[in-house]
Amino acid sequence: MHVMPQKSKLKLPPLKLGTETIGQRIARLRKERGYTQAELAERMGIIQALISDYERDKLRLHSEMVIRFAQALEVSSDELLGLNGAKKNGEKLSLKLLRRSKKIESLPQPQQKTLLKTIDTLLKGVEK
């Protein structure tokens, strides 16, 4: 005898995840961090076409891919899934800037000083 699945009688409240899809969020987070699709794919060990498919919501994320994206984008899985609300620009240092500052710190001391002087000179006009 074949049993048909029953429609759920649960009435769950809607999730408040904003208007951004998971794919759009992945694309935004990737761009905020300064990665191309190819660079993100390389960080994750997958091909660029898959990144494109996830960003266009052609593929659904399963739990392992949530973890892989979160690690590669240096965010929590909650942020990747949209569970901790949209962060406003300026509330935290962008990871793009953080990555660059780490590179600056790896330079020899004289090069660091020269670069920081240049940055300070450029920012003098902005401080007004």
MIVOGU-912272 format. One record per atom (N, C-alpha, C, CB): x, y, z. Coordinates in steps of 0.05 Angstrom, whole numbers, padded with zeros to 5 digits, always signed. Each point is the difference from the previous one (the first is absolute). Glycine has a CB too. Example, Ala and Ser with C-alpha at 12.3 -4.5 7.8 and 13.67 -1.06 7.14 Angstrom:
2
+00264-00114+00156
-00018+00024+00000
+00018+00024+00000
-00038-00023+00025
+00031+00044-00039
+00016+00024+00001
-00015+00022+00014
+00024-00013-00043
! end
This chain:
128
+00017-00024+00000
-00017+00024+00000
+00018+00025+00000
-00037-00025+00024
+00030+00044-00041
+00016+00025-00003
-00013+00022+00017
+00015-00014-00047
+00001+00026+00065
-00010+00022+00017
+00010+00026-00011
-00001-00030+00040
-00018+00049-00044
+00007+00026-00010
+00010+00017+00024
-00034-00003-00038
+00055+00020+00033
+00008+00017+00022
-00021+00021+00006
+00048-00007-00013
-00051+00012+00039
-00020+00020+00008
+00012+00028+00001
-00024-00035+00027
+00007+00054-00034
+00009+00028+00002
+00002+00007+00030
-00023+00012-00045
+00045+00002+00051
+00005+00008+00028
-00022+00019+00010
+00049-00006-00008
-00058+00002+00032
-00020+00017+00013
+00013+00021+00017
-00032-00037-00001
+00059+00037+00002
+00014+00020+00015
-00002+00027-00013
+00032-00034+00017
-00037+00054-00001
-00001+00028-00011
+00023+00015+00013
-00050-00001-00007
+00073+00000-00007
+00024+00013+00010
-00001+00030-00007
+00026-00043-00004
-00016+00060+00022
+00002+00029-00006
+00021+00004-00022
-00015+00013+00047
+00011+00007-00064
+00020+00004-00021
+00027+00009+00012
-00037+00012-00032
+00058-00020+00018
+00027+00008+00009
+00005+00028-00010
+00017-00047-00001
-00004+00064+00018
+00006+00027-00008
+00029+00002-00007
-00036+00018+00031
+00042-00025-00056
+00028+00000-00010
+00006+00023-00019
-00001-00050+00005
-00017+00069-00006
+00004+00023-00019
-00007-00008-00028
+00035+00017+00030
-00029+00000-00048
-00007-00004-00028
+00023-00013-00016
-00031+00039+00003
+00054-00041+00009
+00023-00011-00014
-00001-00030+00000
+00027+00040+00013
-00023-00053-00036
+00001-00029-00001
+00027-00009+00010
-00032-00002-00039
+00035-00024+00045
+00026-00010+00008
+00021+00004-00021
-00023-00034+00029
+00015+00030-00054
+00019+00004-00022
+00009+00029-00002
-00022-00037-00025
+00003+00055+00028
+00007+00029-00001
+00018+00007+00023
-00044+00010-00022
+00039-00022+00045
+00017+00005+00024
+00028-00011-00005
-00040-00003+00030
+00043-00020-00042
+00026-00012-00006
+00015+00019-00019
-00017-00047+00007
+00003+00057-00027
+00013+00018-00020
+00009+00026+00014
-00029-00020-00037
+00011+00031+00054
+00007+00025+00014
+00024-00004+00018
-00048+00014-00002
+00048-00036+00018
+00022-00005+00018
+00026-00004-00015
-00032-00020+00033
+00030+00006-00055
+00024-00005-00017
+00011+00026-00010
-00018-00045-00014
+00001+00062+00004
+00009+00026-00011
+00011+00018+00022
-00034-00004-00037
+00021+00004+00060
+00010+00016+00023
+00028-00008+00008
-00047+00006+00016
+00054-00031-00020
+00026-00010+00007
+00020+00002-00022
-00022-00030+00031
+00013+00040-00054
+00017+00005-00023
+00008-00025-00016
+00017+00037+00026
-00033-00059-00024
+00006-00024-00015
-00016-00001-00026
+00009-00024+00043
+00004+00013-00063
-00015-00007-00024
-00013-00027+00005
+00032+00027-00031
-00050-00035+00013
-00012-00027+00003
+00022-00021-00002
-00044+00016-00020
+00063-00012+00002
+00021-00019-00004
+00018-00002+00025
+00000+00009-00049
+00005+00014+00062
+00017-00001+00024
-00015-00014+00023
+00022+00043-00014
-00048-00038+00017
-00015-00013+00021
-00002-00030-00006
-00027+00042+00008
+00024-00049-00033
-00001-00029-00007
+00026-00013+00008
-00032+00010-00038
+00054+00003+00032
+00026-00011+00007
+00004-00003+00030
+00019+00020-00041
-00028+00000+00056
+00001-00002+00030
-00016-00024+00010
+00006+00050+00002
-00028-00056-00016
-00018-00021+00009
+00007-00028-00012
-00035+00035+00006
+00051-00035-00027
+00007-00025-00013
-00022-00010-00018
+00027-00011+00039
-00043+00030-00051
-00020-00008-00019
+00004+00017-00025
-00033-00012+00037
+00016+00007-00057
+00003+00015-00025
-00017+00025+00000
+00010-00043-00024
-00001+00063+00008
-00013+00026-00001
-00029-00002-00008
+00044+00020-00011
-00051-00039-00007
-00028-00003-00009
-00019-00006+00023
+00017-00016-00044
-00007+00002+00064
-00017-00006+00024
-00005+00025+00016
+00019-00047+00001
+00002+00064+00002
-00004+00025+00014
-00022+00016-00014
+00048+00001+00015
-00046+00001-00041
-00021+00014-00016
-00028-00012+00005
+00036+00011-00034
-00037-00037+00034
-00027-00013+00004
-00011+00006+00028
+00014-00036-00033
+00003+00035+00053
-00009+00006+00027
-00009+00029+00002
+00032-00035+00019
-00016+00053-00031
-00007+00029+00002
-00026+00006-00015
+00049+00010+00003
-00055-00025-00024
-00025+00004-00015
-00023-00017+00011
+00027+00011-00041
-00022-00023+00064
-00020-00017+00014
-00010-00023-00018
-00015+00040+00025
+00034-00050-00042
-00006-00023-00017
+00005-00026+00016
+00012+00026-00041
+00005-00024+00061
+00006-00023+00017
-00007+00007+00029
+00037-00016-00031
-00048-00003+00046
-00006+00004+00028
+00024-00008+00016
-00048-00009-00007
+00053+00025+00028
+00022-00005+00018
-00007-00023+00019
+00015+00048-00003
+00002-00068+00005
-00003-00020+00021
+00019+00007+00022
-00015-00036-00033
+00013+00023+00055
+00015+00008+00024
+00030+00001-00004
-00036-00021+00026
+00048+00002-00040
+00029+00001-00004
+00008+00025-00016
+00001-00050+00001
-00017+00057-00021
+00006+00024-00017
-00004+00026+00016
-00013-00026-00041
-00006+00026+00060
-00003+00023+00017
+00026+00005+00015
-00050-00009+00005
+00061-00013+00007
+00025+00002+00015
+00023+00009-00018
-00017-00036+00031
+00019+00024-00055
+00022+00007-00018
-00002+00029-00009
+00001-00048-00016
-00025+00058+00010
-00003+00028-00008
+00007+00018+00024
-00035-00013-00034
+00025+00006+00057
+00005+00017+00024
+00030+00002+00006
-00045-00014+00019
+00059-00009-00021
+00028+00001+00005
+00015+00016-00021
-00003-00045+00022
-00004+00041-00047
+00014+00014-00022
-00005+00030+00001
-00003-00042-00028
-00021+00049+00036
-00007+00029+00001
+00005+00012+00027
-00035-00009-00034
+00045-00007+00053
+00007+00009+00027
-00024+00013+00014
+00047+00006-00016
-00070-00019+00015
-00024+00009+00014
-00011-00024+00015
-00010+00035-00035
-00009-00029+00053
-00013-00022+00014
-00021-00012-00018
+00008+00021+00045
-00016-00046-00040
-00021-00012-00016
-00026+00016+00004
+00022-00046+00004
-00026+00057+00020
-00024+00016+00004
+00000+00024-00019
-00001-00014+00048
+00023+00028-00050
+00001+00023-00018
-00004-00008-00029
+00031+00023+00032
-00019-00046-00040
-00003-00010-00027
-00029-00005-00006
+00046-00020+00002
-00060+00008+00018
-00029-00007-00004
-00019+00023+00005
+00012-00046+00013
-00001+00069-00004
-00017+00024+00005
-00014+00000+00026
-00006+00002-00048
+00017-00017+00068
-00014-00002+00025
+00007+00021+00021
-00001-00048-00009
+00023+00063+00005
+00007+00020+00020
-00004+00028-00011
+00032-00032+00021
-00051+00035-00039
-00007+00027-00010
+00022+00011-00018
-00027+00007+00040
+00019+00012-00056
+00019+00013-00018
+00018+00019+00016
-00033-00003-00038
+00058+00000+00033
+00020+00018+00013
+00002+00025-00017
+00026-00039+00021
-00026+00061-00008
+00003+00026-00014
+00029+00004-00006
-00041+00019+00023
+00047-00007-00046
+00027+00007-00006
+00011+00019+00021
-00009-00005-00049
+00034+00000+00057
+00012+00017+00020
-00002-00012+00028
-00010+00039-00028
-00007-00058+00033
-00002-00012+00027
+00024-00017+00006
-00050+00001-00004
+00062-00012-00017
+00024-00016+00005
+00019+00005-00023
-00027-00035+00024
+00052+00030-00019
+00021+00004-00020
-00004-00021-00022
+00032+00018+00034
-00032-00009-00059
-00004-00018-00022
+00023-00020-00001
-00026+00035-00026
+00019-00059+00019
+00021-00021-00001
+00019+00006-00023
-00032-00034+00019
+00023+00048-00039
+00018+00008-00022
+00022+00018+00012
-00038-00002-00034
+00031+00021+00051
+00020+00017+00012
+00017-00016+00020
-00030+00040-00006
+00018-00058+00020
+00014-00016+00019
+00021-00017-00014
-00040-00001+00030
+00033-00011-00052
+00019-00016-00016
+00024+00017-00009
-00037-00030-00015
+00030+00054+00006
+00022+00018-00010
+00018+00009+00023
-00031+00016-00036
+00019-00011+00060
+00016+00008+00022
+00019-00022+00009
-00036+00031+00015
+00027-00056-00017
+00017-00023+00006
+00024-00001-00019
-00039-00025+00019
+00033+00031-00045
+00022+00000-00020
+00020+00022+00006
-00031-00019-00034
+00020+00042+00042
+00018+00023+00007
+00018-00008+00024
-00035+00033-00017
+00023-00046+00037
+00015-00008+00023
+00022-00020-00006
-00040+00009+00027
+00037-00023-00049
+00020-00020-00008
+00024+00012-00015
-00036-00034-00001
+00033+00060-00007
+00021+00014-00014
+00023+00006+00020
-00033+00019-00033
+00058-00015+00022
+00022+00009+00017
-00007+00027+00011
+00034-00026-00027
-00024+00032+00051
-00006+00025+00015
+00003+00025-00017
+00014-00023+00041
+00008+00027-00056
+00003+00025-00016
-00023+00003-00021
+00050-00003+00007
-00057-00019-00020
-00022+00001-00020
-00027+00006+00014
+00025-00033-00029
-00029+00022+00053
-00025+00006+00015
-00002+00030+00005
+00001-00046+00021
+00021+00057-00011
+00000+00029+00007
-00006+00017-00025
+00033-00009+00037
-00020+00002-00059
-00004+00015-00025
-00029-00002-00009
+00047-00008-00013
-00058-00015+00013
-00028-00004-00008
-00019+00014+00019
+00012-00044-00019
-00008+00042+00045
-00018+00014+00019
+00002+00030-00002
+00006-00039+00031
+00018+00050-00037
+00003+00029-00005
-00017+00008-00024
+00046-00001+00020
-00045-00015-00041
-00015+00006-00025
-00030+00000+00007
+00036-00021-00029
-00045+00001+00043
-00028-00002+00008
-00008+00024+00017
+00002-00051-00002
+00014+00058+00021
-00006+00023+00017
-00002+00026-00016
+00024-00022+00038
-00006+00025-00058
+00000+00024-00017
-00027+00001-00016
+00051-00001-00003
-00059-00022-00007
-00025-00001-00016
-00024+00006+00018
+00021-00034-00031
-00020+00024+00056
-00023+00004+00018
-00002+00027+00012
+00003-00048+00009
+00018+00064-00010
-00001+00027+00011
-00023+00017-00012
+00049-00003+00008
-00053+00000-00034
-00021+00015-00013
-00028-00010+00008
+00031+00008-00038
-00033-00033+00047
-00026-00012+00007
-00009+00008+00028
+00010-00038-00031
+00009+00043+00049
-00006+00005+00028
-00015+00026+00004
+00041-00024+00012
-00041+00042-00031
-00014+00026+00004
-00029-00002+00001
+00036+00021-00023
! end
